[in-house]
């Protein structure tokens, strides 16, 4: 029964047990007969509703979602929307394709209207990477506040005192939590935050470019910039290179998410690893669990999962500035 639950993507299995079963499956070269499963339990159709996401985030998310759907015999159906009107149309198209449940990655994961609409329809839904999970839908996330606090403490620990911050999309709750953690981390170290050291971004590469020009065009430059995601951190590095600043010797740069862009720029970005592909796999498991419960006539069960994160220390942060730059005595 336990093996069956793991193979079928049931969420009601301890992670340690799941890993043992998966290891045994790999050792035995076992392959699921998807045709037999479909004949027995029917095929799951999982919708993915997205709106202007970070390309790097979306690529990692799709890797996990497609892999897990393939393992469970589910079909993944994508629909994009740009505004509230097209969102309703996109949901309508998903319903016309008889989806059984819907995954909602950022930024729609924070849309109260979307979650309420799906809840009123009785449609199983899972929000991914939301900072404040709704009681209306299951969710998978990390602790964005603690992750940003860890990064802020890291920059302070290696000697930085003049740290700038680039905020993410204000409509996205993780952006709010990451900024709050930065402020608290600076206060914890009794370090001031000058208003000109804060720039608004939108989680896009272009907004990172604009924010970096604002921060680095000041009479005195910060010794480090903490960008709320890797796309914006890449933008900061590009602007620094254009100004002939060396990263990290003249400017330390850090990001958040650990998306592929973090290792495709030079120098590679110090960042907080958010296990996006694993979050997508967990989201598929949760939505399939809800679908099964709905088919069996069981009551809705909302589950909120918090996955672990880690700090990935790469070349872009270095070991900190010279003492004269950060007010320390050598």
C-alpha positions as CSV (number, residue, x, y, z in Angstrom):
1,X,0.0,0.0,0.0
2,X,2.8,2.4,0.8
3,X,4.6,1.7,-2.5
4,X,1.3,2.3,-4.3
5,X,0.9,5.7,-2.5
6,X,4.4,6.8,-3.5
7,X,4.0,5.6,-7.1
8,X,0.6,7.3,-7.4
9,X,1.8,10.6,-5.9
10,X,-0.2,10.5,-2.7
11,X,0.9,13.2,-0.3
12,X,0.1,11.1,2.8
13,X,3.6,9.5,2.9
14,X,6.5,10.5,5.2
15,X,9.4,12.0,3.1
16,X,11.9,9.5,4.5
17,X,9.7,6.6,3.5
18,X,9.1,8.1,0.1
19,X,12.8,8.4,-0.6
20,X,13.4,4.7,0.4
21,X,10.6,3.6,-2.0
22,X,11.9,5.7,-4.8
23,X,15.4,4.3,-4.3
24,X,14.0,0.8,-4.5
25,X,12.1,1.6,-7.6
26,X,15.3,3.0,-9.2
27,X,17.3,-0.1,-8.2
28,X,14.7,-2.5,-9.6
29,X,14.2,-0.3,-12.8
30,X,10.5,-0.4,-12.2
31,X,8.3,1.5,-14.7
32,X,4.7,2.4,-14.1
33,X,2.2,1.1,-16.7
34,X,0.5,4.4,-17.3
35,X,-2.1,2.8,-19.7
36,X,-3.2,0.3,-17.0
37,X,-3.4,3.1,-14.4
38,X,-5.5,5.3,-16.6
39,X,-7.9,2.4,-17.2
40,X,-8.1,1.8,-13.5
41,X,-8.3,5.3,-12.0
42,X,-8.7,7.6,-14.9
43,X,-6.3,10.3,-16.1
44,X,-5.6,13.4,-14.0
45,X,-5.6,16.7,-16.0
46,X,-3.7,19.4,-14.1
47,X,-4.0,23.0,-15.3
48,X,-1.2,25.6,-14.9
49,X,-2.4,29.2,-14.7
50,X,0.4,31.7,-15.1
51,X,0.8,35.4,-15.7
52,X,4.1,37.2,-16.6
53,X,6.4,35.1,-14.4
54,X,10.1,35.3,-14.2
55,X,11.4,33.2,-17.1
56,X,14.1,31.7,-14.9
57,X,11.5,30.8,-12.2
58,X,9.1,29.4,-14.7
59,X,11.6,27.2,-16.4
60,X,12.7,25.6,-13.1
61,X,9.0,25.2,-12.2
62,X,8.1,23.5,-15.4
63,X,11.0,21.0,-15.0
64,X,9.5,19.8,-11.7
65,X,5.9,19.9,-12.7
66,X,6.4,18.0,-16.0
67,X,8.6,15.4,-14.3
68,X,6.0,14.8,-11.5
69,X,3.1,14.7,-13.9
70,X,5.0,12.2,-16.0
71,X,5.6,10.0,-13.0
72,X,1.9,10.1,-12.0
73,X,0.4,9.8,-15.5
74,X,-1.1,13.3,-15.2
75,X,-1.5,15.7,-18.1
76,X,-0.2,19.2,-17.6
77,X,-2.2,21.9,-19.5
78,X,-0.8,25.5,-19.6
79,X,-2.9,28.7,-19.9
80,X,-1.5,32.3,-19.7
81,X,-3.4,35.4,-18.7
82,X,-2.3,39.1,-18.5
83,X,-5.1,40.8,-16.5
84,X,-8.3,40.1,-14.6
85,X,-10.4,39.8,-17.7
86,X,-8.0,37.4,-19.5
87,X,-7.7,35.5,-16.2
88,X,-11.3,34.6,-16.2
89,X,-11.0,33.6,-19.9
90,X,-8.0,31.5,-19.1
91,X,-9.8,29.7,-16.3
92,X,-12.7,29.1,-18.7
93,X,-10.4,27.5,-21.2
94,X,-8.9,25.2,-18.6
95,X,-12.4,24.2,-17.5
96,X,-13.4,23.6,-21.2
97,X,-10.4,21.1,-21.3
98,X,-11.8,19.3,-18.2
99,X,-9.0,20.0,-15.9
100,X,-9.3,18.4,-12.4
101,X,-7.1,20.8,-10.5
102,X,-5.0,24.0,-11.0
103,X,-1.5,25.0,-10.1
104,X,-0.9,28.8,-9.5
105,X,2.7,30.0,-9.5
106,X,3.7,33.6,-8.9
107,X,2.4,36.3,-9.2
108,X,-1.2,34.9,-9.4
109,X,-0.6,32.8,-6.3
110,X,-1.2,36.0,-4.3
111,X,-4.4,36.9,-6.2
112,X,-7.3,36.8,-3.7
113,X,-9.8,37.1,-6.6
114,X,-8.3,34.0,-8.3
115,X,-8.2,31.9,-5.2
116,X,-11.8,32.9,-4.3
117,X,-13.1,32.2,-7.8
118,X,-11.6,28.7,-7.8
119,X,-12.8,27.9,-4.3
120,X,-16.3,28.9,-5.2
121,X,-16.1,26.6,-8.2
122,X,-14.9,23.8,-5.9
123,X,-11.8,23.5,-8.1
124,X,-8.7,22.0,-6.3
125,X,-5.9,24.5,-6.4
126,X,-2.4,24.9,-5.1
127,X,-0.6,28.2,-4.8
128,X,3.2,28.1,-5.2
129,X,5.7,30.5,-3.7
130,X,3.2,32.7,-1.9
131,X,4.4,34.5,1.2
132,X,1.1,34.4,3.0
133,X,-0.9,31.2,2.2
134,X,-4.6,31.5,1.9
135,X,-7.0,29.3,3.9
136,X,-8.9,28.8,0.6
137,X,-6.1,26.8,-1.1
138,X,-3.2,24.5,-0.4
139,X,0.2,26.0,-0.8
140,X,3.9,25.2,-1.2
141,X,6.5,27.8,-0.2
142,X,9.8,28.5,1.6
143,X,10.2,30.9,4.5
144,X,11.1,34.0,2.5
145,X,11.6,36.2,5.6
146,X,14.2,33.8,7.1
147,X,15.9,33.4,3.8
148,X,16.4,37.2,3.3
149,X,17.4,37.6,6.9
150,X,20.1,34.9,6.4
151,X,21.4,36.8,3.4
152,X,21.5,40.1,5.1
153,X,23.4,38.6,8.1
154,X,25.8,37.0,5.6
155,X,26.7,40.4,4.0
156,X,27.1,42.0,7.5
157,X,29.2,39.0,8.7
158,X,31.7,39.5,5.8
159,X,32.2,43.1,6.7
160,X,29.6,45.2,4.8
161,X,27.9,48.1,6.5
162,X,26.6,50.2,3.6
163,X,24.2,47.8,1.9
164,X,21.6,48.7,-0.7
165,X,18.4,46.7,-1.4
166,X,16.3,46.2,-4.5
167,X,12.7,45.4,-3.7
168,X,10.6,43.0,-5.8
169,X,7.1,43.4,-7.2
170,X,5.1,45.0,-4.3
171,X,2.1,43.0,-5.2
172,X,3.9,39.8,-4.5
173,X,4.0,38.8,-0.8
174,X,7.5,37.2,-0.9
175,X,8.8,40.6,-2.0
176,X,7.3,42.2,1.1
177,X,8.7,39.6,3.4
178,X,12.2,39.8,1.9
179,X,12.3,43.6,2.3
180,X,11.0,43.3,5.9
181,X,13.8,40.8,6.7
182,X,16.4,43.1,5.2
183,X,15.2,46.0,7.4
184,X,15.1,43.8,10.5
185,X,18.6,42.4,9.8
186,X,20.1,45.9,9.5
187,X,18.4,47.0,12.6
188,X,19.6,43.9,14.4
189,X,23.2,45.0,13.6
190,X,22.4,48.6,14.5
191,X,23.1,49.7,10.9
192,X,21.2,52.7,9.4
193,X,19.3,52.4,6.1
194,X,19.4,55.6,4.1
195,X,16.3,56.1,1.9
196,X,18.5,56.4,-1.2
197,X,19.8,52.9,-0.6
198,X,16.4,51.4,-1.4
199,X,15.3,51.0,-5.0
200,X,12.1,49.5,-6.4
201,X,12.2,46.6,-8.8
202,X,9.7,44.3,-10.3
203,X,11.6,40.9,-10.3
204,X,12.6,41.5,-13.9
205,X,16.1,41.9,-15.4
206,X,15.2,45.3,-16.9
207,X,14.0,46.6,-13.5
208,X,17.3,45.4,-12.0
209,X,19.2,47.4,-14.6
210,X,17.2,50.6,-13.7
211,X,17.5,50.1,-10.0
212,X,21.2,49.5,-10.2
213,X,21.7,52.7,-12.3
214,X,19.8,54.5,-9.5
215,X,21.9,53.0,-6.7
216,X,25.3,53.2,-8.4
217,X,24.8,56.7,-9.8
218,X,24.9,58.3,-6.4
219,X,27.9,60.4,-5.2
220,X,28.8,57.6,-2.8
221,X,28.1,54.0,-3.7
222,X,27.1,51.2,-1.4
223,X,29.6,48.4,-1.0
224,X,27.0,45.7,-1.5
225,X,23.6,45.3,-3.2
226,X,21.1,42.7,-2.2
227,X,18.6,42.2,-5.0
228,X,15.3,40.4,-4.2
229,X,15.8,37.9,-7.0
230,X,18.5,36.6,-9.3
231,X,17.1,38.3,-12.5
232,X,17.6,41.7,-10.8
233,X,21.0,40.7,-9.4
234,X,22.1,39.8,-12.9
235,X,21.0,43.3,-14.0
236,X,23.1,44.8,-11.2
237,X,26.2,42.9,-12.3
238,X,25.7,44.1,-15.9
239,X,25.5,47.8,-14.8
240,X,28.5,47.3,-12.6
241,X,30.5,45.9,-15.5
242,X,29.4,48.9,-17.7
243,X,30.7,51.3,-15.0
244,X,34.0,49.3,-14.9
245,X,33.3,48.2,-11.3
246,X,34.8,44.9,-10.3
247,X,32.4,42.4,-8.7
248,X,32.9,41.6,-5.9
249,X,36.1,43.7,-5.3
250,X,34.3,47.1,-5.8
251,X,30.7,45.9,-5.2
252,X,29.3,42.7,-3.7
253,X,26.0,41.5,-5.3
254,X,23.5,38.9,-4.0
255,X,20.2,37.6,-5.2
256,X,17.4,35.2,-4.2
257,X,15.9,32.0,-5.7
258,X,19.0,30.3,-7.2
259,X,17.5,30.1,-10.7
260,X,19.6,29.1,-13.7
261,X,20.5,32.8,-14.3
262,X,22.5,32.8,-11.1
263,X,25.1,30.5,-12.7
264,X,25.0,31.9,-16.3
265,X,26.3,35.4,-15.4
266,X,29.9,36.3,-14.4
267,X,30.7,36.2,-11.6
268,X,28.2,33.6,-10.5
269,X,25.6,35.0,-8.0
270,X,25.5,34.4,-4.2
271,X,21.9,33.6,-3.6
272,X,19.3,31.9,-1.5
273,X,18.4,28.5,-3.0
274,X,14.6,28.2,-3.3
275,X,13.9,24.6,-4.4
276,X,11.6,25.6,-7.2
277,X,11.5,22.3,-9.0
278,X,10.8,20.4,-5.8
279,X,8.1,22.9,-4.9
280,X,6.5,22.2,-8.3
281,X,6.7,18.4,-7.6
282,X,5.1,18.9,-4.2
283,X,2.4,21.1,-5.7
284,X,1.5,18.4,-8.2
285,X,1.3,15.8,-5.4
286,X,-1.0,18.1,-3.4
287,X,-3.4,18.9,-6.2
288,X,-3.6,15.2,-7.1
289,X,-4.4,14.4,-3.5
290,X,-7.2,17.0,-3.6
291,X,-8.5,15.6,-6.9
292,X,-8.7,12.1,-5.4
293,X,-10.5,13.4,-2.3
294,X,-13.0,15.2,-4.5
295,X,-13.6,12.1,-6.7
296,X,-14.1,10.0,-3.5
297,X,-16.6,12.5,-2.1
298,X,-14.3,13.4,0.8
299,X,-14.2,17.0,2.2
300,X,-11.6,19.5,1.0
301,X,-8.3,19.4,2.8
302,X,-6.1,22.5,2.7
303,X,-2.4,21.8,3.3
304,X,0.4,24.3,3.6
305,X,3.9,22.9,3.0
306,X,7.1,24.8,3.8
307,X,10.3,23.4,2.1
308,X,13.8,24.1,3.3
309,X,16.1,26.8,1.7
310,X,19.9,27.3,1.9
311,X,22.4,30.1,1.2
312,X,24.6,29.4,-1.8
313,X,27.8,31.4,-1.4
314,X,29.4,32.1,-4.8
315,X,31.9,34.6,-6.3
316,X,29.6,37.7,-6.5
317,X,29.7,38.4,-2.8
318,X,33.4,37.8,-2.1
319,X,34.8,38.3,1.4
320,X,33.7,41.8,2.0
321,X,35.1,45.3,1.3
322,X,38.4,46.8,2.6
323,X,38.1,48.2,6.1
324,X,38.2,51.8,4.9
325,X,35.0,51.2,2.8
326,X,32.8,49.9,5.6
327,X,34.1,51.8,8.6
328,X,36.0,48.9,10.1
329,X,39.6,49.2,11.4
330,X,42.0,46.8,9.9
